[in-house]
Amino acid sequence: MSDRLQRLLESRPYLIADGAMGTNLFLRGLQTGDAPELWNVDHPDRIASVHQEFVDAGSDIILTNTFGCNRHRLKLHKAEDRTHELNAAAARLARAVADKSGREIVVAGSMGPTGELLQPLGVLTFEEAKEAFAEQARGLAEGGADVLWIETMSAANETEAAAAGAATTGLPVVTTMTFDTNGRTMMGLTPAEAARLFHDLYPRPVAFGSNCGTGPAELVASIIGLAKASVAGADVIVAKGNCGIPEYVEGKIQFSGTPELMAEYARLARDAGARIIGACCGSQGQHLKAIADALKDYVPQAAPDLVTVEARLGALTASTKGAAAPAAEGEAEPRRKRRRG
């Protein structure tokens, strides 16, 4: 079992995660409809250049180009039989960049949703989802990943299946959910309910948090909610927010965030309780450098309230404000039994 992430967490007050893979691949020629995972073999130099950009900007953790690299997503490109190959190749690329950096860099194997609904809402069974995640996790482990990074989840049962699949490798796990629907995940979980889910997962994540969403203000609001439902001093919280708000400009999606905005976001996320801070959609090396510079020698302040978040990062929806608050006793979902094996 790799202990690189745990070792860094024990020796530093915070770590810098990386930014957006997809955004930067589009800048390198990826076209809408292409499978970025195929570039792990077809254009490894371009993948490596993204990792290098984030390492140069100060990232301590880099995520592999494998967000959609499970058999259910790859079947859209008739590449489901290449799941192991593509995941192993991606991890090797990230590992090579990390190992030549001259400092300790964590390689995190990115594992996104299957794109399918699990029963009873869909047809995919829990065991089928678990095996798909396990297949992906084995490839990432073979390629040299230090940790498996389950991200952008919205459903409790799929998160549980991903954690169970990841557990088959023995690697530590990090888990994040996306709160992009009025302060809840697409499947209705509030940050407080998500925190309780993370606590009940098997294996227990070494870190958990929030990623993506609708902008840095909403992301920090979700971190406030997660922190209120977490164990102070024991839980490691992850913040990986989008670079501003997505906007449709001249037929393309662009993000409104500036390096200055992301610096503000980073400090507020740190104040809110996050110890692993990075960025998500729309972010490039310049945004990660702004985050790293903003946190260097920064002394965290008192946790911000939502008025402060709005004043510094932009408006929040009324629903998000409510979801960021801790749930009343008896309001949240009942604790789930852990699924093992």
URSUL-V306258 format. One record per residue. N is the residue number from 1. RES is the residue in one letter. SS is DSSP state (h for helix, s for strand, l for the rest). PHI is phi as a letter, one per 30 degrees, with the letter a starting at -180 (999 if undefined). OMEGA is omega in whole degrees, -180 to 180 (* if undefined). Layout:
N,RES,SS,PHI,OMEGA / N,RES,SS,PHI,OMEGA
//
This chain:
1,M,l,999,177 / 2,S,l,d,178 / 3,D,l,c,-176 / 4,R,h,d,-179 / 5,L,h,d,-180 / 6,Q,h,d,179 / 7,R,h,d,179 / 8,L,h,d,179 / 9,L,h,d,-179 / 10,E,h,d,-175 / 11,S,h,c,-177 / 12,R,l,b,179 / 13,P,l,d,180 / 14,Y,l,a,176 / 15,L,s,b,177 / 16,I,s,c,173 / 17,A,l,d,-176 / 18,D,l,c,-178 / 19,G,l,c,-172 / 20,A,l,d,172 / 21,M,h,d,-176 / 22,G,h,e,179 / 23,T,h,e,-176 / 24,N,h,d,175 / 25,L,h,d,175 / 26,F,h,d,177 / 27,L,h,d,-180 / 28,R,l,c,172 / 29,G,l,j,177 / 30,L,l,d,-180 / 31,Q,l,c,176 / 32,T,l,e,-178 / 33,G,l,j,177 / 34,D,l,d,175 / 35,A,l,c,-179 / 36,P,h,d,-179 / 37,E,h,d,179 / 38,L,h,d,179 / 39,W,h,d,176 / 40,N,h,d,178 / 41,V,h,c,-174 / 42,D,h,d,-179 / 43,H,l,b,-176 / 44,P,h,d,180 / 45,D,h,d,-180 / 46,R,h,d,177 / 47,I,h,d,-180 / 48,A,h,d,-179 / 49,S,h,d,176 / 50,V,h,d,177 / 51,H,h,e,-178 / 52,Q,h,d,178 / 53,E,h,e,-179 / 54,F,h,d,176 / 55,V,h,d,179 / 56,D,h,d,-180 / 57,A,h,d,177 / 58,G,l,j,-179 / 59,S,l,d,174 / 60,D,l,c,-178 / 61,I,s,b,175 / 62,I,s,b,-178 / 63,L,s,c,180 / 64,T,l,d,178 / 65,N,l,d,-174 / 66,T,l,b,-176 / 67,F,l,e,-180 / 68,G,l,c,-173 / 69,C,l,c,170 / 70,N,l,c,-171 / 71,R,h,d,-178 / 72,H,h,d,176 / 73,R,h,d,-178 / 74,L,h,d,-180 / 75,K,h,d,176 / 76,L,h,d,180 / 77,H,h,c,-180 / 78,K,l,h,-177 / 79,A,l,b,-177 / 80,E,h,d,180 / 81,D,h,d,180 / 82,R,h,c,-175 / 83,T,h,e,-177 / 84,H,h,d,-179 / 85,E,h,e,-175 / 86,L,h,d,177 / 87,N,h,d,179 / 88,A,h,d,180 / 89,A,h,d,180 / 90,A,h,d,-180 / 91,A,h,d,178 / 92,R,h,d,179 / 93,L,h,d,180 / 94,A,h,d,180 / 95,R,h,d,-179 / 96,A,h,d,178 / 97,V,h,d,-180 / 98,A,h,d,-173 / 99,D,h,d,180 / 100,K,l,c,-174 / 101,S,l,d,-176 / 102,G,l,i,175 / 103,R,l,b,-176 / 104,E,l,d,-180 / 105,I,l,b,177 / 106,V,s,d,172 / 107,V,s,c,-178 / 108,A,s,c,-180 / 109,G,s,d,-177 / 110,S,s,d,178 / 111,M,s,b,179 / 112,G,l,c,-179 / 113,P,l,d,179 / 114,T,l,d,-173 / 115,G,l,i,179 / 116,E,l,c,173 / 117,L,l,c,177 / 118,L,s,d,175 / 119,Q,l,e,10 / 120,P,l,c,-179 / 121,L,l,d,-180 / 122,G,l,b,-176 / 123,V,l,c,-177 / 124,L,s,d,178 / 125,T,l,d,177 / 126,F,h,e,-178 / 127,E,h,d,178 / 128,E,h,d,178 / 129,A,h,d,179 / 130,K,h,e,-179 / 131,E,h,d,177 / 132,A,h,d,178 / 133,F,h,d,179 / 134,A,h,d,178 / 135,E,h,e,178 / 136,Q,h,d,-178 / 137,A,h,d,180 / 138,R,h,d,177 / 139,G,h,d,179 / 140,L,h,d,178 / 141,A,h,d,180 / 142,E,h,d,-178 / 143,G,h,d,175 / 144,G,l,j,177 / 145,A,l,d,177 / 146,D,l,d,-174 / 147,V,s,b,176 / 148,L,s,c,-170 / 149,W,s,c,-179 / 150,I,s,d,-170 / 151,E,s,b,175 / 152,T,s,h,179 / 153,M,s,d,177 / 154,S,l,b,-176 / 155,A,l,c,180 / 156,A,h,d,-175 / 157,N,h,d,178 / 158,E,h,d,176 / 159,T,h,d,178 / 160,E,h,d,179 / 161,A,h,d,179 / 162,A,h,d,179 / 163,A,h,d,179 / 164,A,h,d,177 / 165,G,h,d,179 / 166,A,h,d,-177 / 167,A,h,d,-178 / 168,T,l,d,-179 / 169,T,l,c,-175 / 170,G,l,i,179 / 171,L,l,d,174 / 172,P,s,d,-174 / 173,V,s,b,169 / 174,V,s,c,-177 / 175,T,s,b,175 / 176,T,s,b,176 / 177,M,s,c,-179 / 178,T,l,c,-179 / 179,F,l,c,-171 / 180,D,l,b,-179 / 181,T,s,b,-179 / 182,N,l,h,177 / 183,G,l,i,178 / 184,R,s,b,171 / 185,T,l,d,179 / 186,M,l,e,-180 / 187,M,l,c,168 / 188,G,l,j,-179 / 189,L,l,d,172 / 190,T,l,d,175 / 191,P,h,e,180 / 192,A,h,d,178 / 193,E,h,d,178 / 194,A,h,d,179 / 195,A,h,e,178 / 196,R,h,d,175 / 197,L,h,d,-180 / 198,F,h,e,180 / 199,H,h,d,-178 / 200,D,h,c,-178 / 201,L,l,d,171 / 202,Y,l,b,1 / 203,P,l,d,178 / 204,R,l,d,180 / 205,P,l,d,175 / 206,V,l,d,175 / 207,A,s,a,177 / 208,F,s,b,-180 / 209,G,s,l,-172 / 210,S,s,b,175 / 211,N,s,b,176 / 212,C,s,i,180 / 213,G,l,i,-174 / 214,T,l,c,178 / 215,G,l,l,-175 / 216,P,h,d,179 / 217,A,h,d,179 / 218,E,h,d,180 / 219,L,h,d,180 / 220,V,h,d,176 / 221,A,h,e,179 / 222,S,h,d,177 / 223,I,h,d,176 / 224,I,h,e,179 / 225,G,h,d,178 / 226,L,h,d,-178 / 227,A,h,d,-180 / 228,K,h,d,-179 / 229,A,l,c,-177 / 230,S,l,c,179 / 231,V,l,c,-177 / 232,A,l,e,178 / 233,G,l,i,-178 / 234,A,l,c,-179 / 235,D,l,d,175 / 236,V,l,c,-175 / 237,I,s,c,-178 / 238,V,s,c,173 / 239,A,s,b,-180 / 240,K,s,b,-171 / 241,G,s,c,176 / 242,N,l,d,-178 / 243,C,l,d,-177 / 244,G,l,i,-177 / 245,I,l,c,176 / 246,P,s,d,180 / 247,E,s,b,180 / 248,Y,s,c,-176 / 249,V,s,b,177 / 250,E,l,h,175 / 251,G,l,i,-179 / 252,K,s,b,175 / 253,I,s,d,175 / 254,Q,s,b,-179 / 255,F,s,c,-170 / 256,S,l,d,-172 / 257,G,l,d,175 / 258,T,l,c,173 / 259,P,h,e,180 / 260,E,h,d,177 / 261,L,h,d,-178 / 262,M,h,d,173 / 263,A,h,d,176 / 264,E,h,d,178 / 265,Y,h,e,-176 / 266,A,h,d,-179 / 267,R,h,d,177 / 268,L,h,d,177 / 269,A,h,d,177 / 270,R,h,d,178 / 271,D,h,e,-177 / 272,A,h,d,177 / 273,G,l,k,-180 / 274,A,s,d,176 / 275,R,s,c,173 / 276,I,s,c,-173 / 277,I,s,b,177 / 278,G,s,b,-179 / 279,A,s,b,-177 / 280,C,l,b,-170 / 281,C,l,e,177 / 282,G,l,i,-174 / 283,S,l,c,177 / 284,Q,l,b,-178 / 285,G,h,e,-179 / 286,Q,h,d,178 / 287,H,h,d,178 / 288,L,h,d,177 / 289,K,h,d,177 / 290,A,h,d,177 / 291,I,h,d,-179 / 292,A,h,d,-180 / 293,D,h,d,-178 / 294,A,h,d,-176 / 295,L,h,c,-180 / 296,K,l,d,-180 / 297,D,l,i,180 / 298,Y,l,d,176 / 299,V,l,c,-177 / 300,P,l,e,178 / 301,Q,l,c,176 / 302,A,l,e,180 / 303,A,l,e,-177 / 304,P,l,d,168 / 305,D,l,c,-175 / 306,L,h,d,175 / 307,V,h,d,178 / 308,T,h,d,179 / 309,V,h,e,-180 / 310,E,h,d,-178 / 311,A,h,d,-174 / 312,R,h,c,-175 / 313,L,h,b,-180 / 314,G,l,j,-172 / 315,A,l,d,173 / 316,L,l,c,174 / 317,T,l,d,178 / 318,A,h,d,-180 / 319,S,h,d,178 / 320,T,h,d,179 / 321,K,h,d,179 / 322,G,h,d,-178 / 323,A,h,d,-179 / 324,A,h,d,180 / 325,A,l,d,178 / 326,P,l,d,-180 / 327,A,l,d,176 / 328,A,l,d,-180 / 329,E,l,e,180 / 330,G,l,i,-176 / 331,E,l,d,-175 / 332,A,l,d,178 / 333,E,l,d,175 / 334,P,l,d,179 / 335,R,l,d,-177 / 336,R,l,c,171 / 337,K,l,d,-180 / 338,R,l,d,176 / 339,R,l,c,-177 / 340,R,l,c,171 / 341,G,l,i,*
//
